[in-house]
Amino acid sequence: MRIIAAVLLVIVLALQYRLWLGDGGMREVWHLRDEVATQRAENEQLKERNRTLLAEVQDLKQGKTAIEERARTDLGMVRNDETFYQVMDSAASATAKQKTK
């Protein structure tokens, strides 16, 4: 009887080892859950970025205001009836003066 109990105990311990520490065990399940949570957070950030880009594309397709804004900020363009003023702070003007010397 003792031999059977000892064999059963060894089998239970071997199964518990596989459950907690073996391939496909609980340790791996916890690790995979962490990876899934990280991936879901990244996916949410990318979905928000996609929504923003889609809204920007729709705005560029439908209205001239967005195109005008892009031309002003990215290309520095002005309209014919506007006057362009560039304001430089003292540090920038000192650097510009040094470059011209």
N, CA, C and O of each residue as an XYZ file, in Angstrom:
404
protein
N       0.815     -1.188      0.000
C       0.000      0.000      0.000
C       0.868      1.264      0.000
O       0.545      2.255     -0.655
N       1.970      1.207      0.745
C       2.847      2.362      0.805
C       3.485      2.643     -0.557
O       3.694      3.798     -0.928
N       3.780      1.612     -1.271
C       4.404      1.771     -2.584
C       3.431      2.474     -3.529
O       3.825      3.368     -4.279
N       2.169      2.072     -3.492
C       1.158      2.686     -4.356
C       0.992      4.162     -3.980
O       0.890      5.010     -4.867
N       0.964      4.476     -2.706
C       0.830      5.858     -2.255
C       2.044      6.676     -2.693
O       1.896      7.822     -3.116
N       3.219      6.108     -2.595
C       4.438      6.819     -2.993
C       4.442      7.079     -4.504
O       4.822      8.160     -4.953
N       4.017      6.077     -5.282
C       3.961      6.237     -6.735
C       2.932      7.307     -7.108
O       3.195      8.146     -7.970
N       1.771      7.279     -6.468
C       0.754      8.293     -6.731
C       1.242      9.686     -6.348
O       0.963     10.658     -7.051
N       1.966      9.787     -5.241
C       2.508     11.071     -4.827
C       3.529     11.591     -5.838
O       3.542     12.785     -6.140
N       4.376     10.722     -6.360
C       5.356     11.121     -7.375
C       4.643     11.583     -8.644
O       5.045     12.566     -9.267
N       3.588     10.873     -9.021
C       2.836     11.252    -10.218
C       2.174     12.622    -10.026
O       2.211     13.462    -10.924
N       1.575     12.841     -8.865
C       0.935     14.131     -8.586
C       1.968     15.254     -8.610
O       1.716     16.318     -9.176
N       3.131     15.023     -7.997
C       4.185     16.041     -8.010
C       4.687     16.316     -9.420
O       4.954     17.467     -9.766
N       4.819     15.285    -10.230
C       5.267     15.481    -11.616
C       4.234     16.287    -12.399
O       4.594     17.171    -13.177
N       2.956     15.984    -12.197
C       1.904     16.739    -12.879
C       1.853     18.189    -12.406
O       1.645     19.097    -13.211
N       2.038     18.408    -11.121
C       2.061     19.778    -10.594
C       3.248     20.559    -11.157
O       3.122     21.743    -11.469
N       4.386     19.904    -11.286
C       5.555     20.563    -11.865
C       5.246     21.009    -13.293
O       5.530     22.146    -13.670
N       4.666     20.114    -14.078
C       4.322     20.464    -15.466
C       3.291     21.575    -15.505
O       3.344     22.447    -16.373
N       2.340     21.548    -14.556
C       1.301     22.568    -14.532
C       1.886     23.954    -14.251
O       1.531     24.925    -14.920
N       2.757     24.044    -13.288
C       3.256     25.351    -12.868
C       4.510     25.802    -13.609
O       4.653     26.993    -13.883
N       5.416     24.900    -13.939
C       6.711     25.294    -14.478
C       7.009     24.773    -15.869
O       7.942     25.266    -16.503
N       6.276     23.815    -16.370
C       6.573     23.207    -17.663
C       6.102     24.057    -18.833
O       5.503     25.117    -18.644
N       6.380     23.578    -20.051
C       5.926     24.256    -21.267
C       4.408     24.287    -21.292
O       3.752     23.266    -21.083
N       3.863     25.446    -21.544
C       2.413     25.599    -21.565
C       1.813     25.663    -20.182
O       0.595     25.566    -20.031
N       2.640     25.825    -19.174
C       2.167     25.876    -17.797
C       1.690     27.265    -17.412
O       1.581     28.156    -18.254
N       1.412     27.433    -16.151
C       0.864     28.679    -15.649
C       1.839     29.845    -15.810
O       1.418     30.971    -16.074
N       3.125     29.585    -15.653
C       4.115     30.647    -15.815
C       4.046     31.228    -17.229
O       4.090     32.444    -17.410
N       3.938     30.364    -18.207
C       3.827     30.821    -19.593
C       2.496     31.527    -19.837
O       2.447     32.498    -20.592
N       1.437     31.067    -19.224
C       0.124     31.708    -19.358
C       0.184     33.125    -18.811
O      -0.341     34.045    -19.437
N       0.816     33.322    -17.653
C       0.925     34.668    -17.082
C       1.746     35.572    -17.994
O       1.400     36.734    -18.206
N       2.826     35.034    -18.526
C       3.675     35.807    -19.440
C       2.882     36.211    -20.690
O       2.967     37.356    -21.135
N       2.126     35.290    -21.244
C       1.329     35.587    -22.434
C       0.224     36.596    -22.140
O      -0.091     37.422    -22.996
N      -0.363     36.547    -20.962
C      -1.381     37.533    -20.587
C      -0.774     38.935    -20.538
O      -1.395     39.902    -20.979
N       0.443     39.037    -19.999
C       1.119     40.339    -19.974
C       1.384     40.843    -21.391
O       1.192     42.025    -21.676
N       1.819     39.959    -22.268
C       2.076     40.347    -23.659
C       0.791     40.794    -24.358
O       0.799     41.767    -25.111
N      -0.300     40.091    -24.111
C      -1.587     40.457    -24.713
C      -2.029     41.832    -24.218
O      -2.512     42.645    -25.007
N      -1.871     42.100    -22.927
C      -2.256     43.408    -22.388
C      -1.409     44.517    -23.013
O      -1.928     45.581    -23.349
N      -0.126     44.274    -23.165
C       0.757     45.258    -23.788
C       0.344     45.499    -25.232
O       0.293     46.645    -25.680
N       0.052     44.443    -25.956
C      -0.343     44.570    -27.358
C      -1.672     45.289    -27.493
O      -1.851     46.078    -28.421
N      -2.608     45.035    -26.588
C      -3.896     45.720    -26.639
C      -3.720     47.223    -26.414
O      -4.359     48.034    -27.085
N      -2.859     47.586    -25.477
C      -2.607     49.013    -25.228
C      -1.992     49.669    -26.462
O      -2.369     50.780    -26.837
N      -1.051     48.980    -27.086
C      -0.437     49.514    -28.307
C      -1.468     49.638    -29.427
O      -1.468     50.618    -30.173
N      -2.337     48.649    -29.538
C      -3.390     48.690    -30.567
C      -4.319     49.882    -30.355
O      -4.731     50.522    -31.322
N      -4.651     50.185    -29.102
C      -5.522     51.332    -28.822
C      -4.842     52.629    -29.233
O      -5.484     53.523    -29.785
N      -3.543     52.736    -28.965
C      -2.821     53.938    -29.376
C      -2.814     54.065    -30.899
O      -2.995     55.157    -31.437
N      -2.606     52.954    -31.580
C      -2.584     52.984    -33.046
C      -3.961     53.280    -33.619
O      -4.071     53.960    -34.639
N      -5.013     52.782    -32.981
C      -6.369     53.090    -33.442
C      -6.643     54.581    -33.315
O      -7.235     55.185    -34.209
N      -6.213     55.174    -32.206
C      -6.405     56.612    -32.014
C      -5.618     57.398    -33.060
O      -6.116     58.384    -33.603
N      -4.404     56.968    -33.337
C      -3.601     57.630    -34.374
C      -4.272     57.506    -35.733
O      -4.293     58.465    -36.505
N      -4.820     56.332    -36.031
C      -5.515     56.129    -37.303
C      -6.751     57.023    -37.409
O      -7.038     57.569    -38.474
N      -7.480     57.169    -36.299
C      -8.661     58.045    -36.311
C      -8.248     59.493    -36.603
O      -8.905     60.197    -37.370
N      -7.156     59.916    -35.982
C      -6.668     61.271    -36.204
C      -6.243     61.471    -37.649
O      -6.572     62.483    -38.268
N      -5.517     60.511    -38.179
C      -5.073     60.612    -39.571
C      -6.249     60.579    -40.533
O      -6.253     61.306    -41.527
N      -7.237     59.755    -40.257
C      -8.417     59.691    -41.113
C      -9.159     61.023    -41.107
O      -9.602     61.498    -42.152
N      -9.292     61.621    -39.925
C      -9.966     62.929    -39.848
C      -9.170     63.971    -40.626
O      -9.753     64.822    -41.297
N      -7.852     63.910    -40.542
C      -7.028     64.874    -41.277
C      -7.156     64.664    -42.782
O      -7.224     65.632    -43.539
N      -7.190     63.419    -43.216
C      -7.348     63.128    -44.647
C      -8.700     63.622    -45.135
O      -8.790     64.232    -46.200
N      -9.752     63.364    -44.367
C     -11.081     63.832    -44.753
C     -11.113     65.359    -44.832
O     -11.715     65.926    -45.743
N     -10.470     66.008    -43.885
C     -10.425     67.467    -43.886
C      -9.667     67.994    -45.095
O     -10.073     68.986    -45.700
N      -8.570     67.337    -45.449
C      -7.806     67.760    -46.622
C      -8.581     67.525    -47.916
O      -8.461     68.307    -48.860
N      -9.367     66.463    -47.967
C     -10.145     66.173    -49.174
C     -11.318     67.131    -49.336
O     -11.670     67.494    -50.458
N     -11.923     67.542    -48.233
C     -13.162     68.302    -48.316
C     -12.977     69.812    -48.288
O     -13.716     70.524    -48.969
N     -12.040     70.313    -47.543
C     -11.982     71.761    -47.381
C     -10.642     72.361    -47.745
O      -9.606     71.698    -47.697
N     -10.685     73.634    -48.112
C      -9.460     74.344    -48.451
C      -8.772     74.882    -47.204
O      -7.589     75.219    -47.248
N      -9.481     74.965    -46.116
C      -8.906     75.507    -44.887
C      -7.727     74.665    -44.420
O      -6.694     75.211    -44.033
N      -7.867     73.356    -44.452
C      -6.784     72.481    -44.013
C      -5.594     72.571    -44.949
O      -4.447     72.556    -44.503
N      -5.857     72.665    -46.241
C      -4.768     72.792    -47.219
C      -4.033     74.106    -47.004
O      -2.804     74.157    -47.052
N      -4.795     75.169    -46.767
C      -4.185     76.474    -46.517
C      -3.341     76.443    -45.246
O      -2.240     76.992    -45.207
N      -3.860     75.805    -44.226
C      -3.109     75.701    -42.965
C      -1.801     74.949    -43.164
O      -0.758     75.353    -42.648
N      -1.860     73.848    -43.919
C      -0.648     73.081    -44.228
C       0.353     73.922    -44.994
O       1.547     73.896    -44.695
N      -0.122     74.666    -45.978
C       0.774     75.503    -46.779
C       1.431     76.571    -45.914
O       2.602     76.895    -46.109
N       0.690     77.113    -44.971
C       1.250     78.146    -44.100
C       2.279     77.556    -43.137
O       3.382     78.088    -43.011
N       1.937     76.484    -42.472
C       2.827     75.957    -41.432
C       4.006     75.186    -42.008
O       5.134     75.352    -41.544
N       3.770     74.359    -42.996
C       4.841     73.505    -43.514
C       5.700     74.211    -44.560
O       6.914     74.010    -44.602
N       5.089     75.026    -45.394
C       5.814     75.638    -46.504
C       6.094     77.121    -46.312
O       6.847     77.713    -47.085
N       5.498     77.724    -45.294
C       5.726     79.144    -45.032
C       5.101     80.060    -46.067
O       5.601     81.162    -46.295
N       4.036     79.634    -46.690
C       3.393     80.432    -47.739
C       2.473     81.483    -47.134
O       1.940     81.298    -46.039
N       2.287     82.598    -47.859
C       1.364     83.659    -47.477
C       0.521     84.013    -48.699
O       0.902     83.728    -49.834
N      -0.623     84.635    -48.452
C      -1.487     85.067    -49.550
C      -0.927     86.339    -50.175
O      -0.044     86.983    -49.609
N      -1.454     86.697    -51.362
C      -1.009     87.903    -52.049
C      -1.329     89.161    -51.263
O      -0.557     90.120    -51.289
N      -2.464     89.172    -50.560
C      -2.881     90.365    -49.843
C      -2.356     90.420    -48.409
O      -2.806     91.263    -47.632
N      -1.434     89.561    -48.041
C      -0.880     89.535    -46.696
C       0.574     90.001    -46.712
O       1.264     89.911    -47.727
N       1.014     90.496    -45.569
C       2.407     90.894    -45.396
C       3.031     89.965    -44.375
O       2.457     89.710    -43.317
N       4.203     89.467    -44.697
C       4.889     88.521    -43.818
C       5.852     89.279    -42.915
O       6.679     90.054    -43.393
N       5.743     89.053    -41.607
C       6.657     89.630    -40.623
C       7.345     88.494    -39.894
O       6.699     87.545    -39.452
N       8.657     88.595    -39.770
C       9.399     87.594    -39.012
C       9.955     88.277    -37.779
O      10.719     89.235    -37.891
N       9.582     87.796    -36.613
C      10.017     88.373    -35.359
C      11.080     87.454    -34.770
O      10.860     86.256    -34.589
N      12.224     88.038    -34.480
C      13.331     87.255    -33.927
C      13.607     87.728    -32.508
O      13.581     88.929    -32.239
N      13.867     86.805    -31.608
C      14.232     87.217    -30.258
C      15.710     87.618    -30.225
O      16.421     87.430    -31.213
N      16.166     88.155    -29.128
C      17.520     88.704    -29.065
C      18.586     87.625    -29.255
O      19.614     87.894    -29.876
N      18.374     86.434    -28.748
C      19.356     85.357    -28.905
C      19.472     84.949    -30.374
O      20.570     84.700    -30.871
N      18.333     84.885    -31.062
C      18.353     84.497    -32.468
C      18.993     85.575    -33.329
O      19.705     85.266    -34.285
N      18.740     86.858    -32.991
C      19.337     87.928    -33.781
C      20.841     88.001    -33.554
O      21.586     88.314    -34.482
N      21.300     87.718    -32.341
C      22.738     87.681    -32.072
C      23.405     86.555    -32.850
O      24.509     86.729    -33.366
N      22.763     85.433    -32.936
C      23.300     84.313    -33.714
C      23.332     84.653    -35.189
O      24.288     84.310    -35.885
N      22.289     85.331    -35.678
C      22.249     85.715    -37.092
C      23.341     86.727    -37.396
O      23.939     86.669    -38.470
N      23.618     87.649    -36.488
C      24.670     88.645    -36.686
C      26.045     87.973    -36.735
O      26.909     88.373    -37.516
N      26.239     86.957    -35.902
C      27.525     86.260    -35.871
C      27.739     85.475    -37.164
O      28.872     85.361    -37.633
N      26.693     84.946    -37.732
C      26.795     84.174    -38.955
C      27.151     85.068    -40.156
O      27.831     84.632    -41.084
N      26.684     86.316    -40.121
C      26.954     87.215    -41.251
C      28.353     87.783    -41.212
O      28.817     88.297    -42.229
N      29.050     87.718    -40.090
C      30.417     88.254    -39.992
C      31.436     87.377    -40.620
O      32.623     87.704    -40.611
